[in-house]
Amino acid sequence: MNTPASTTLPEAALTLADPDTPFAVVDLHRARRNIERLAARAGRLGVALRPHVKTAKSLDVAALLGHGTPCPVTVSTLAEAEAFADAGYTDITYAVGIDPHKLPRVLALLRRGVRLRILLDSSEQAAFVAEAARRAGLPIPAQIEIDCDGHRGGLKPDAPGLPEIGRVLHEAGCLDGVLTHAGESYHACTAEDRRLAAKNERDSAVAAAARLRAAGLPVTTVSVGSTPTAHAAEDLTGVTELRAGNYVFFDLVMAGLGVCGLDDLALSVVVTVIGHRPEYGWIITDGGWMALSRDRGTAAQAQDQGYGLVTDLDGRLIPGLVMTAASQEHGTLTARDGAHLPDLPVGTRLRVLPNHACATAAQHRGYHVIDSAQPATKAPAVQARWNRISGW
């Protein structure tokens, strides 16, 4: 696992006008504001916050979450878990269903003193986890995934097999609790829809935990969360922890739902104009889907943002300019809603705000960091370069 340290640059050593494009940019000011916003909300709701680090996959970003001290985190791969363990993180939830061949890596982390929780939703998984724990002489903390909205995996809170799965885990010393994720909240387009999704998420997890406790089984952790519901929840009674990840960067999907505003988006991609097709009304850039991803998450929303909205290098939106098409290394910008296609000569640098921060970040090996709270007399200065963990 290669997790090189971030690079701090001398003052004014580099601006967004210097590196070869395309490259990813994180606005430190916006990211910190987003982090503080949800941390304050979790505090008001009386629950622990366990951020999901799969979006940024960055030790530098994670350091912001805990103010420099390792905090509880959620991961989506064991490679992430290992990288964060190497950096001193010892309280980790691996929130993807477990399979047998991954258990040796899980046990290796547990033997290192990492409290690594795994996830499952079937009697088959419970059986092989319990057997592995007995053979190793080491409990494997396991959470039962609860399906709160018909999204992906999990058991319904009233599933007949839930208590038996809990019992198999408990008898092997492995039962930790329950976990759910309101995946359908990413289609909740009104504040009331998101409030109801958050309530259902909580109610489902609490009900599942109550069934296990009624069967005489201990439930330590009741874990809920998604970026939309984390920002909409009003009452988390019975919940012990809140998870979210996208919120650190936010994106156009979250803005389209109303979870955040465009001025909260902390991730963008710098591209360069490399050509024009005036007969089609196109501006061509060097940033295609290899830079932005193929994600078209706003296509189902009231306002389709194509592959992303376009700003100047300082982050000011260019009215009506949208990235409407992408091939591997080319992006096509067009004007919409009667907007005038701006005169952008070859060599002009632009920034594109992405649909899906997780998917866009995954296209890059690291981030150039700026701070929009700092005054700039020319192109924004790059404060540091942050690396993403590799090997996932």
Solvent accessible surface area in square Angstrom, and as a share of the most:
residue,aa,sasa,rsa
1,M,103,0.46
2,N,92,0.47
3,T,45,0.26
4,P,64,0.40
5,A,89,0.69
6,S,39,0.25
7,T,58,0.34
8,T,113,0.66
9,L,25,0.12
10,P,97,0.61
11,E,170,0.76
12,A,67,0.52
13,A,56,0.44
14,L,32,0.16
15,T,9,0.05
16,L,0,0.00
17,A,52,0.40
18,D,77,0.40
19,P,21,0.13
20,D,130,0.67
21,T,26,0.15
22,P,47,0.29
23,F,13,0.05
24,A,1,0.01
25,V,0,0.00
26,V,0,0.00
27,D,4,0.02
28,L,21,0.10
29,H,66,0.30
30,R,47,0.17
31,A,1,0.01
32,R,113,0.41
33,R,94,0.34
34,N,1,0.01
35,I,8,0.04
36,E,99,0.44
37,R,99,0.36
38,L,0,0.00
39,A,48,0.37
40,A,52,0.40
41,R,51,0.19
42,A,3,0.02
43,G,57,0.55
44,R,171,0.62
45,L,36,0.18
46,G,67,0.64
47,V,15,0.09
48,A,58,0.45
49,L,35,0.18
50,R,9,0.03
51,P,5,0.03
52,H,28,0.13
53,V,7,0.04
54,K,77,0.33
55,T,3,0.02
56,A,6,0.05
57,K,17,0.07
58,S,1,0.01
59,L,43,0.21
60,D,30,0.16
61,V,4,0.03
62,A,1,0.01
63,A,38,0.29
64,L,29,0.14
65,L,24,0.12
66,G,15,0.15
67,H,156,0.70
68,G,58,0.55
69,T,88,0.51
70,P,62,0.39
71,C,24,0.14
72,P,46,0.29
73,V,0,0.00
74,T,0,0.00
75,V,0,0.00
76,S,25,0.16
77,T,41,0.24
78,L,6,0.03
79,A,6,0.05
80,E,0,0.00
81,A,0,0.00
82,E,37,0.17
83,A,0,0.00
84,F,0,0.00
85,A,9,0.07
86,D,85,0.44
87,A,44,0.34
88,G,39,0.37
89,Y,10,0.04
90,T,76,0.44
91,D,41,0.21
92,I,0,0.00
93,T,0,0.00
94,Y,3,0.01
95,A,22,0.17
96,V,65,0.37
97,G,33,0.32
98,I,4,0.02
99,D,41,0.21
100,P,78,0.49
101,H,142,0.63
102,K,49,0.21
103,L,10,0.05
104,P,88,0.55
105,R,105,0.38
106,V,0,0.00
107,L,18,0.09
108,A,48,0.38
109,L,3,0.01
110,L,20,0.10
111,R,152,0.56
112,R,128,0.47
113,G,56,0.54
114,V,8,0.04
115,R,111,0.41
116,L,0,0.00
117,R,27,0.10
118,I,0,0.00
119,L,4,0.02
120,L,1,0.01
121,D,39,0.20
122,S,34,0.22
123,S,73,0.47
124,E,128,0.57
125,Q,26,0.12
126,A,0,0.00
127,A,54,0.42
128,F,43,0.18
129,V,0,0.00
130,A,1,0.01
131,E,74,0.33
132,A,18,0.14
133,A,3,0.03
134,R,131,0.48
135,R,199,0.73
136,A,33,0.26
137,G,67,0.64
138,L,50,0.25
139,P,71,0.45
140,I,0,0.00
141,P,6,0.04
142,A,0,0.00
143,Q,0,0.00
144,I,0,0.00
145,E,30,0.13
146,I,2,0.01
147,D,16,0.08
148,C,12,0.07
149,D,40,0.21
150,G,55,0.53
151,H,51,0.23
152,R,181,0.66
153,G,31,0.29
154,G,20,0.20
155,L,34,0.17
156,K,93,0.39
157,P,26,0.17
158,D,107,0.56
159,A,15,0.11
160,P,128,0.80
161,G,34,0.32
162,L,0,0.00
163,P,30,0.19
164,E,95,0.43
165,I,6,0.03
166,G,0,0.00
167,R,89,0.32
168,V,40,0.23
169,L,0,0.00
170,H,74,0.33
171,E,116,0.52
172,A,16,0.12
173,G,48,0.46
174,C,2,0.01
175,L,21,0.11
176,D,3,0.01
177,G,0,0.00
178,V,0,0.00
179,L,4,0.02
180,T,0,0.00
181,H,47,0.21
182,A,2,0.02
183,G,2,0.02
184,E,70,0.31
185,S,1,0.01
186,Y,64,0.24
187,H,123,0.55
188,A,10,0.07
189,C,73,0.44
190,T,70,0.41
191,A,71,0.55
192,E,86,0.39
193,D,62,0.32
194,R,22,0.08
195,R,74,0.27
196,L,85,0.42
197,A,23,0.18
198,A,4,0.03
199,K,94,0.40
200,N,64,0.33
201,E,4,0.02
202,R,35,0.13
203,D,51,0.26
204,S,10,0.07
205,A,0,0.00
206,V,46,0.26
207,A,46,0.36
208,A,0,0.00
209,A,0,0.00
210,A,52,0.40
211,R,75,0.28
212,L,0,0.00
213,R,116,0.42
214,A,93,0.72
215,A,31,0.24
216,G,61,0.59
217,L,4,0.02
218,P,65,0.41
219,V,14,0.08
220,T,99,0.57
221,T,10,0.06
222,V,0,0.00
223,S,0,0.00
224,V,0,0.00
225,G,1,0.01
226,S,3,0.02
227,T,1,0.01
228,P,0,0.00
229,T,1,0.00
230,A,0,0.00
231,H,24,0.11
232,A,16,0.12
233,A,4,0.03
234,E,120,0.54
235,D,71,0.37
236,L,9,0.04
237,T,101,0.59
238,G,42,0.40
239,V,12,0.07
240,T,57,0.33
241,E,11,0.05
242,L,1,0.01
243,R,11,0.04
244,A,4,0.03
245,G,7,0.07
246,N,12,0.06
247,Y,0,0.00
248,V,6,0.04
249,F,0,0.00
250,F,1,0.00
251,D,1,0.01
252,L,2,0.01
253,V,18,0.10
254,M,1,0.01
255,A,21,0.16
256,G,46,0.44
257,L,5,0.02
258,G,48,0.46
259,V,7,0.04
260,C,15,0.09
261,G,30,0.29
262,L,63,0.32
263,D,87,0.45
264,D,22,0.11
265,L,3,0.02
266,A,3,0.02
267,L,0,0.00
268,S,2,0.01
269,V,0,0.00
270,V,0,0.00
271,V,1,0.00
272,T,20,0.12
273,V,0,0.00
274,I,78,0.40
275,G,18,0.17
276,H,76,0.34
277,R,102,0.37
278,P,108,0.68
279,E,108,0.48
280,Y,123,0.47
281,G,27,0.26
282,W,90,0.32
283,I,1,0.00
284,I,25,0.13
285,T,1,0.01
286,D,29,0.15
287,G,0,0.00
288,G,0,0.00
289,W,53,0.19
290,M,83,0.37
291,A,3,0.02
292,L,6,0.03
293,S,10,0.06
294,R,146,0.53
295,D,43,0.22
296,R,85,0.31
297,G,32,0.30
298,T,0,0.00
299,A,54,0.42
300,A,93,0.72
301,Q,26,0.12
302,A,120,0.93
303,Q,82,0.37
304,D,53,0.27
305,Q,25,0.11
306,G,7,0.07
307,Y,33,0.13
308,G,0,0.00
309,L,14,0.07
310,V,0,0.00
311,T,2,0.01
312,D,36,0.19
313,L,26,0.13
314,D,68,0.35
315,G,24,0.23
316,R,152,0.55
317,L,81,0.40
318,I,29,0.15
319,P,109,0.69
320,G,25,0.24
321,L,3,0.02
322,V,2,0.01
323,M,1,0.00
324,T,61,0.35
325,A,45,0.35
326,A,23,0.18
327,S,58,0.38
328,Q,90,0.40
329,E,82,0.37
330,H,90,0.40
331,G,0,0.00
332,T,18,0.10
333,L,1,0.00
334,T,26,0.15
335,A,34,0.26
336,R,58,0.21
337,D,128,0.66
338,G,84,0.81
339,A,34,0.26
340,H,157,0.70
341,L,49,0.25
342,P,29,0.18
343,D,128,0.66
344,L,23,0.11
345,P,81,0.51
346,V,98,0.57
347,G,47,0.45
348,T,36,0.21
349,R,49,0.18
350,L,2,0.01
351,R,16,0.06
352,V,1,0.00
353,L,11,0.05
354,P,0,0.00
355,N,4,0.02
356,H,62,0.28
357,A,0,0.00
358,C,24,0.15
359,A,27,0.21
360,T,0,0.00
361,A,0,0.00
362,A,46,0.36
363,Q,67,0.30
364,H,22,0.10
365,R,218,0.79
366,G,19,0.18
367,Y,2,0.01
368,H,27,0.12
369,V,1,0.01
370,I,4,0.02
371,D,23,0.12
372,S,63,0.41
373,A,58,0.45
374,Q,100,0.44
375,P,127,0.80
376,A,61,0.47
377,T,146,0.85
378,K,133,0.56
379,A,21,0.16
380,P,15,0.10
381,A,35,0.27
382,V,4,0.02
383,Q,69,0.31
384,A,12,0.10
385,R,95,0.35
386,W,24,0.08
387,N,44,0.23
388,R,9,0.03
389,I,2,0.01
390,S,43,0.28
391,G,61,0.59
392,W,114,0.40
